[in-house]
Every structure is written in C-alpha cells, then in structure tokens.
Amino acid sequence: MSAYSDLMSKGVLGASNTTGQWMIDVDGTVDLNSMDRKDREMYGEAAYFIQQQMAKLPTKSSQEEKKKEELPIFDNKTL
C-alpha cells in the first residue's frame, strides 16, 4: 500500500508501452536501483494495479469515435 501511495502522490501522468513492457509515467522519479528486491516487487505490483485501472478508463479518442457514430449523416438527398 505504501508503494501505491508513493506512486499516486508523485502524480501519475499516464502509461506507455514503448519497450514492450507497460510502464506508468509519474511526475518525478522513483529510484528502484537503491531498493531491495522486495520493495522493487511491491512497486511493480502497485504500478501494474494502477495500469490495469487506467486501462478500464475511456480514452478521449474512443469517446470522439462514439460521438461520430451517433451523429446522423445529412446530405443533399436528405431533406
């Protein structure tokens, strides 16, 4: 819980998958190299949980696509 609180207090900016492994982007740095193996695992689990929660949220682009699908198409044939 402390790893989750630490990550959330830094401010989660988003998530990326540039290396083939999901990583969350936080405002600030987390020095994992100075932590022992157990603490690194806790931060990894907390980051995974945060990423999974973010994956459930709608994105702006998906909301815009839904709006486009809902709008009727008007042309010169429709009066």
N, C-alpha and C positions, 0 to 999 in steps of 0.2 A: 504494500500500500504506500510505503514511503517513496518508492521509485516512481509510482504513478503520480503521486502528489508533486514530486520534484519536477517531473516532465510537464505536468499541467501548469505548474507555477511559472515555468520558463516561458510558456506560451507556445502552443502547437500551431505551426503555420500551415502544415499540410503533410502530404506523404508523397514519396517518389519511388519509382522502380527503375532507376537508371542502371543499376548494376545487376539486375535480375533478382535482387532480394529487396523486399519492401523495407523502406526506412521512413521514419517520421522526421519531419523537419521542425526543429524547435528554435525559438528566438534565444540564442545563446549556445553554449557548448556544454557537452557532458563528457568528461574525461574518463572513458571506460578503461583506458590502459592503467590507470592508477588504482582501479578497483580489483578486488579478488574475484575469483570465478563465480562465486555465489551471487555477489552483487551484480556482476555483468548479466547473469542469467535473469535476475529479478528485473533489471532494466529492459532486457529483451522481451520478457513476458509482458511487462507493462506497455511497451511500445507496440507489441503485437495486439494487445487488447484495444489500445487506442486506435490503431489502424483498422481493426475489424469494426469498431463502432463508426468510424468515419466512412467506411465502405457502404454502410447502410443509409447514409445521408444522401438525399438527392443532390445532383450537381446542377449548376446553372445551365449548362448546355442541354441536359435532359429535360429541364423544365421548359426551355425555349422550344425544343422539338415538340413537346406535348401541346404547347400553345399553337404552333404552326399547324399541327394535325387537326386541332379543334376548329380552326377558323374556316368558314365556308369560302369557296373559290367563286369569285364573281368575274364574269367576262361579258362581252357584248351580247352573247347569246342568252344570258340570264337577265331577265327584266322583271 
